[in-house]
């Protein structure tokens, strides 16, 4: 796998037109299982074809049970300067229901170990809306995160995807389905408590103290170009989207071909507009009216017509040159985006 990843980096070295990298993100799987020599090989491949900005944000996703003094030292040797720790919850009942390998104690200790090792740029993931998570437990989860003084929190509502174990258990009445009303209340609690503690709600699921907004994620939501390497990885260069096969072995086998190319979809004007709406509406920066104008008069006219109804519904708040979700609209971000999509 490491060999295939390094080979893909070389094969696709021209994808970003030799742009300097502002961020590198190891995620989408369990990169904390990699040995230091594996990470070093990948970094060597990256630096051989790309210029990396001095002080670039380099994030690695890690499971709490993979974090120890040795692994933290190894991560730092490779240049990793930001950790994304998959906490999910500080309660064993939640973690057992989610089938997580770590315990609540390991969740707390992983953050403390990272801080003791010198990592100050840490983000943790939390999940709300789970059947096992009472409102009191959710408040305690947030309080625990605040007590640990992590500067960035990503919080996601539990969703049920088809063909997953959770979907199967709910269908068989082996577990209760998520309750939308509870999820809404817990999201409100999250927004208030973090706002009261100085966090910026800079994207629907992401909160950060000033100075700790994720560079990588912010660039994505602002429409910057990026390249994804490895199985299932997606890339975007402004004109097209492309993605790799999601099967590990098939991905490795495919990289044997020196002419390997990821699956590619070229974007029409309306698709670029929809892409912009989908990402920008979720952020604290909102939809820039000047950018909407660049997609042509037909799309601009459609946008102004639809946005008026969303303003009337108090989902969107108009500002000088932007349109942002209201507090009410934050509960319906996906629907708001769909309402603004332009279909040819």
N, C-alpha and C positions, 0 to 999 in steps of 0.2 A: 504493500500500500504506500509506504513512504517513497519508494522508488517511483511509483506511478505518479504520485503527487508532484515530486520534483521534476519529473519528465513533462508533466502538463504545464508547470510554471515556465519551463523553457520553450515548449511548443507555442504557448500563447503570450510570449513576451511582448508582442506588438499590440495586444488588445487595448491597452490604455494609452497608446501613442506615447510611450516613454514618459508618462507623467510621474511626478514625485509622489510617493505614497505618504499620506497623512496618518494612516492607521492600518493596523494588521489585526485581524480577529481570528482566533482559533476557537471554533465552536461548531455547533450542529451535530455533535456526537459526544465523545468523552475524551477530549484531547489531554486531560490530566493523567490519562493512563500511559501516555507516550513517555519513553525514556528520554533523558536529556540529549543523548546522541541523535535521536530521531528529530527532536526539535531543532537541534543545531544543523542537521542536514537540510531541513526545510528552510531555515533562515539563510543558510548559505546559498540555496537555490534562488531565494527571493532577491538577495543582495547582488547576485550575479547578473540579474536582468533588470532590476528596478533600483532607482534612487529612492532612499527612504529618508524622509525629513528628520533632522536631528530632533530628538525628543518626541518622536511620533508615538502615538498611543498604541500600545501593543497589549491586547487583551487575550486572556486564556480562560475558557470556561472550565470549572473544576467542580467535582462532586465533593461534599464535605468529607466523605470517608477516604478520599484520595489525598487529602491535605495533611502533611506532616512536615517536620522541620527539614528533612532531606529534600522532599519534593519542592518545597518553597525555595530552598537554596538553588535547586536545579533550574527552576523556572527563571529565577533572577539572573542566573549565569547566561541564559539565552537572550536576555533583553526584555522579557515579559515585565511590564510595569503596571499592569492593571489586571485584577482578578474578578471574574464573574462567578460567584459561588451559588450553586443551585440548592438553596436552603429549602424552599417551598413552604415550610412551617417549622415552628419551634415546639410543636406538640407531637408526641409519639403516636397518638391516636390518628392524627392526620397523616403522618408519614407512613404508618402501617397501611392505612386505607389506600394511599397513593402508591403503595408497593415500592417505597423508596428503601435503599439499602442502608442509609444512615439513620442515626437516632437524633433525638432533640439535643442531647448533650454534645454529640459530635457536631451538630449544626452550630451551636454556640462556640465550641472550642475551635472550629475551623476558622472562624472570623478572628478570634483572639490570636491564634497562631499566626495568621497572615499579618496582622497588625504588629505583633512582636517581631516578625521577620522584616519589618520595614515597609510593608505595603500600606500606603494610605489611600490609594485610589482603588476602592473595592465597591463592587455592586453585588447585591443579593437579589435572588428571585423569591417572590412570595406568591401564593395562590389563595384567592378568596372564592367564596361561593360553594365550597365543598360541603357535602352533607354532614361531615364530621366536624366542621368548623362553625362553632356557635359565634354569635356576635361578640360575646365576652372574650372568647379565644382569639378572635380576629383583632380586637383591640390590644390584647396582650402580645400578639405577634408583632404589631406595629411598634408597641412600646419597647419590646425586646430589641428590635432593629434600631430604634432611637437610642436605647441604652448602650448598644454596642458602638454607636457613633459611626455607622457606615454612611458615606456621603452620597450614595446612589442606590435607589431601590426600584426594581422592576416588579410590578404587581399585575398578575394576570387572572382574569376570571376563568374559573373552571368551565371548559366547554367539552361537549360530548361529540367526538368524531366517529363516523361510521367505521365499522370493521376494526374497532379497538376493543380491548377487554372490558373497558367501562361501558361501552355501548352494549356489549353482550350481556353484562351483569344487570344493567337496567332493563333490558328487554326480557330477561328471565326473572325479574322482580327480586334479584338477589341483593340489590342495593337501590337506595332512593335516588331519583333523578335530582339534579340541581334545582334549587328554587330561585326563580328569577327575582322575586321580591327581596329575598335575603341578600342576593348578590348585589342588587342596587343599593341596599342599605349599607352593605359593607364597603362598597366603592365610595359612597358618600363619606363614611367614617374615615376611610383612607385619605381622601382629598383634604378633609378638614384638618386631621391631625398632622399631616405632613406640611400643609400650608402654615399651620400655627407654629411649626418648628423650623420654618425658614427654607423649606424645600420649594424648588420651582417645578411646577407641573408642566414640563416642556413637551411631553407627548402623552397620549392617552394612558399608556401603561408605564410611563417612566417619570421618575421624580429625582431631582438632584439638588444638592446644595450648590450655591453659586460657585463657579469655577470647576465643577465636577460633571458638567453635562458630557455625555459620551460623545467623543469626536466621531467615532465610527457610525454610530446610530444617527447622530444629527446629520451627518453628510448624506446618509441614505434618505432621510426624510426630506432633505432639501434638494434631492434630485441629482446629487453628485454621481459620477461614474464610478463603478467598482467592478472588480473581477473576483469570481468565486472559483476556488480550486478544490477538487475532490468530488466524491460521489454526491449527487443531488445538488451540488453547488450551482447557484445562479449568478449571472453577471449582467451588467447593464452599461452601455456606452452612449446612451442618449438617442441612438438611432435604432437599436435592437436590444432584445433580451435573449439570453441563451442559457442553457442549463445542461448539466451532465446527467448521465444515466444514474438511477438511484440504487442500483444493485452493485455491491462491492466487487464481487468477482468479475462481473461484466465490465465494470469500470476499469479494473486492472487489465483485463484482457484487451479492452479497446485501446488502451494507451500503448500497446505494442505497435500499433499502426502509426508511423511517423506523420501521416497526413490526418491524424485524428482531429475532428471538429465537433464541438458541442452542438446540440440541437439549437437552432436559431429561429427567432421570430422577429421580422422587421416591423417596426411600428409605424402606423399611419398617423396623421396629424391628430385625429380623434383619440387614438390609443395613447399618444403622448400626453394629450390633455387629461385623459382619464387617469393616467399614471400620476400626473402632477396633483390632481384633485385627491386621489387616494392617499398620498403621502402627506401633503401639506395640510389638509383639513384636520389631521390628528395632532398638529403641533401648536405650541403657544404662539408661533409666528403667523399661523393661519394662511389663508389663500391670498396671494398678492395679485391685486387687480391688474397691475401692469403686465405681469406674466401671462395672465389669462388673455390679454389683448394680443399676445404674440401668436395665438392659435387661430387667428382669423376672425372675420366679422360674424360669420354664421355661428361659431361656437361661442363667441363673446355675447351675442344676442341671446342665445339659449341660456347661457350662464346667468345673465342679468335677470332673465325671466324667472328662472328656478330659484335663484337666491332670494328673490323678493318674498316668495312663499315661505322659505325657511326662516326669514327674518320675522315674518308675521307670526309664525309658529313658535317664535322665541328660541329657535335652535341655533341661530347664527346671530352674531352681533357685528354690525358694520362699523369699521373704524376708518381712519383717514384714507388709506390705500390698501386695506386688507379686510378680510372677513374671518372672524374667529368663532369657534364653538362657544356657546354660552354654557353655564353650569348644567343646565338641562340638556343641552345638545351633546355634552360629553357622554351621556348615557346612550346616545344613538349615533355615534360617530360613523359607523359603517353604513347605516341607513341614509344619513346625510350625504355621504359620498356617493352612494348609489343614486340618490335623487339628482345629483349634479352631473352624473356621467352622461356623456353625449353618445348616443347610439346612431350609427350611420344607417 
